[in-house]
Amino acid sequence: MKPNSVDTETEAIMQDVIDSEFKDSTVIAVMHRLTHIIRYDKVALLEDGHLMEFNAPQTLLQNSNSRFSTLYRTSSASLLA
């Protein structure tokens, strides 16, 4: 395991704490795994320091041309493999 890695069980616990303890707060989360991204109101997809997409995750997922949609589908497929 890499020093900066968090296993999926710990990640789920951390996300539950964020959901309950910060429910009335603005939370900016940097995610490398997209498992919990749907819980957030907005997604900002950055590439090489540039904002490529910004919208609700559900809105971006409905757009098959969205970079976020492609990234999400690709990462979800890798979890199932």
ZADO-1210 file (C-alpha; in nm, 4 decimals, padded with zeros to 6 digits):
<atoms>
<atom x="00.0000" y="00.0000" z="00.0000" code="MET" pos="1"/>
<atom x="00.1263" y="00.3463" z="-00.0838" code="LYS" pos="2"/>
<atom x="00.1729" y="00.5816" z="00.2146" code="PRO" pos="3"/>
<atom x="-00.0978" y="00.8154" z="00.0817" code="ASN" pos="4"/>
<atom x="-00.3457" y="00.5376" z="00.0004" code="SER" pos="5"/>
<atom x="-00.6620" y="00.4725" z="00.1950" code="VAL" pos="6"/>
<atom x="-00.8326" y="00.1357" z="00.1737" code="ASP" pos="7"/>
<atom x="-01.1947" y="00.1321" z="00.0568" code="THR" pos="8"/>
<atom x="-01.3357" y="00.0487" z="00.4023" code="GLU" pos="9"/>
<atom x="-01.1565" y="00.3436" z="00.5647" code="THR" pos="10"/>
<atom x="-01.2595" y="00.5659" z="00.2744" code="GLU" pos="11"/>
<atom x="-01.6262" y="00.4740" z="00.3311" code="ALA" pos="12"/>
<atom x="-01.5977" y="00.5538" z="00.7024" code="ILE" pos="13"/>
<atom x="-01.4322" y="00.8877" z="00.6254" code="MET" pos="14"/>
<atom x="-01.7054" y="00.9721" z="00.3744" code="GLN" pos="15"/>
<atom x="-01.9783" y="00.8880" z="00.6279" code="ASP" pos="16"/>
<atom x="-01.8133" y="01.1222" z="00.8793" code="VAL" pos="17"/>
<atom x="-01.7953" y="01.3994" z="00.6180" code="ILE" pos="18"/>
<atom x="-02.1614" y="01.3417" z="00.5286" code="ASP" pos="19"/>
<atom x="-02.2805" y="01.3589" z="00.8897" code="SER" pos="20"/>
<atom x="-02.0457" y="01.6109" z="01.0518" code="GLU" pos="21"/>
<atom x="-02.0239" y="01.8578" z="00.7634" code="PHE" pos="22"/>
<atom x="-02.3758" y="01.8285" z="00.6175" code="LYS" pos="23"/>
<atom x="-02.4353" y="02.2038" z="00.6566" code="ASP" pos="24"/>
<atom x="-02.0895" y="02.3057" z="00.5350" code="SER" pos="25"/>
<atom x="-01.9168" y="02.3594" z="00.2057" code="THR" pos="26"/>
<atom x="-01.6824" y="02.0674" z="00.1438" code="VAL" pos="27"/>
<atom x="-01.4158" y="02.0670" z="-00.1235" code="ILE" pos="28"/>
<atom x="-01.2970" y="01.7108" z="-00.1745" code="ALA" pos="29"/>
<atom x="-01.0154" y="01.5968" z="-00.4004" code="VAL" pos="30"/>
<atom x="-01.0997" y="01.2464" z="-00.5162" code="MET" pos="31"/>
<atom x="-00.8943" y="00.9955" z="-00.7043" code="HIS" pos="32"/>
<atom x="-01.1525" y="00.7217" z="-00.6616" code="ARG" pos="33"/>
<atom x="-01.4980" y="00.8225" z="-00.7752" code="LEU" pos="34"/>
<atom x="-01.6959" y="00.5843" z="-00.5545" code="THR" pos="35"/>
<atom x="-01.8582" y="00.8597" z="-00.3461" code="HIS" pos="36"/>
<atom x="-01.8672" y="01.1448" z="-00.5991" code="ILE" pos="37"/>
<atom x="-02.2455" y="01.1199" z="-00.6472" code="ILE" pos="38"/>
<atom x="-02.2933" y="01.2401" z="-00.2879" code="ARG" pos="39"/>
<atom x="-02.1634" y="01.5848" z="-00.3820" code="TYR" pos="40"/>
<atom x="-02.3642" y="01.8718" z="-00.5302" code="ASP" pos="41"/>
<atom x="-02.1081" y="01.9749" z="-00.7926" code="LYS" pos="42"/>
<atom x="-01.8076" y="01.8291" z="-00.9693" code="VAL" pos="43"/>
<atom x="-01.5178" y="02.0324" z="-01.1034" code="ALA" pos="44"/>
<atom x="-01.3090" y="01.8283" z="-01.3451" code="LEU" pos="45"/>
<atom x="-00.9578" y="01.9682" z="-01.3810" code="LEU" pos="46"/>
<atom x="-00.7017" y="01.8699" z="-01.6407" code="GLU" pos="47"/>
<atom x="-00.3499" y="02.0146" z="-01.6395" code="ASP" pos="48"/>
<atom x="-00.4708" y="02.2902" z="-01.4066" code="GLY" pos="49"/>
<atom x="-00.7602" y="02.3926" z="-01.6316" code="HIS" pos="50"/>
<atom x="-01.1283" y="02.3622" z="-01.5483" code="LEU" pos="51"/>
<atom x="-01.2728" y="02.1295" z="-01.8101" code="MET" pos="52"/>
<atom x="-01.6228" y="02.0678" z="-01.6694" code="GLU" pos="53"/>
<atom x="-01.8329" y="02.1915" z="-01.3803" code="PHE" pos="54"/>
<atom x="-02.1850" y="02.0761" z="-01.2999" code="ASN" pos="55"/>
<atom x="-02.3865" y="01.8358" z="-01.0858" code="ALA" pos="56"/>
<atom x="-02.2458" y="01.4839" z="-01.1129" code="PRO" pos="57"/>
<atom x="-02.5807" y="01.3482" z="-01.2345" code="GLN" pos="58"/>
<atom x="-02.5922" y="01.6106" z="-01.5112" code="THR" pos="59"/>
<atom x="-02.2406" y="01.5265" z="-01.6271" code="LEU" pos="60"/>
<atom x="-02.3112" y="01.1527" z="-01.6168" code="LEU" pos="61"/>
<atom x="-02.6150" y="01.1940" z="-01.8416" code="GLN" pos="62"/>
<atom x="-02.3961" y="01.3525" z="-02.1104" code="ASN" pos="63"/>
<atom x="-02.2159" y="01.0751" z="-02.2990" code="SER" pos="64"/>
<atom x="-01.9713" y="01.3348" z="-02.4390" code="ASN" pos="65"/>
<atom x="-01.8708" y="01.4501" z="-02.0909" code="SER" pos="66"/>
<atom x="-01.5113" y="01.3827" z="-01.9872" code="ARG" pos="67"/>
<atom x="-01.6367" y="01.3184" z="-01.6359" code="PHE" pos="68"/>
<atom x="-01.8900" y="01.0653" z="-01.7643" code="SER" pos="69"/>
<atom x="-01.6174" y="00.8802" z="-01.9518" code="THR" pos="70"/>
<atom x="-01.3834" y="00.8896" z="-01.6512" code="LEU" pos="71"/>
<atom x="-01.6602" y="00.7652" z="-01.4196" code="TYR" pos="72"/>
<atom x="-01.7579" y="00.4787" z="-01.6511" code="ARG" pos="73"/>
<atom x="-01.3924" y="00.3794" z="-01.6939" code="THR" pos="74"/>
<atom x="-01.3209" y="00.3868" z="-01.3200" code="SER" pos="75"/>
<atom x="-01.6418" y="00.1966" z="-01.2376" code="SER" pos="76"/>
<atom x="-01.5534" y="-00.0696" z="-01.4933" code="ALA" pos="77"/>
<atom x="-01.2090" y="-00.1104" z="-01.3386" code="SER" pos="78"/>
<atom x="-01.3691" y="-00.1729" z="-00.9983" code="LEU" pos="79"/>
<atom x="-01.5745" y="-00.4567" z="-01.1453" code="LEU" pos="80"/>
<atom x="-01.2784" y="-00.6211" z="-01.3185" code="ALA" pos="81"/>
</atoms>
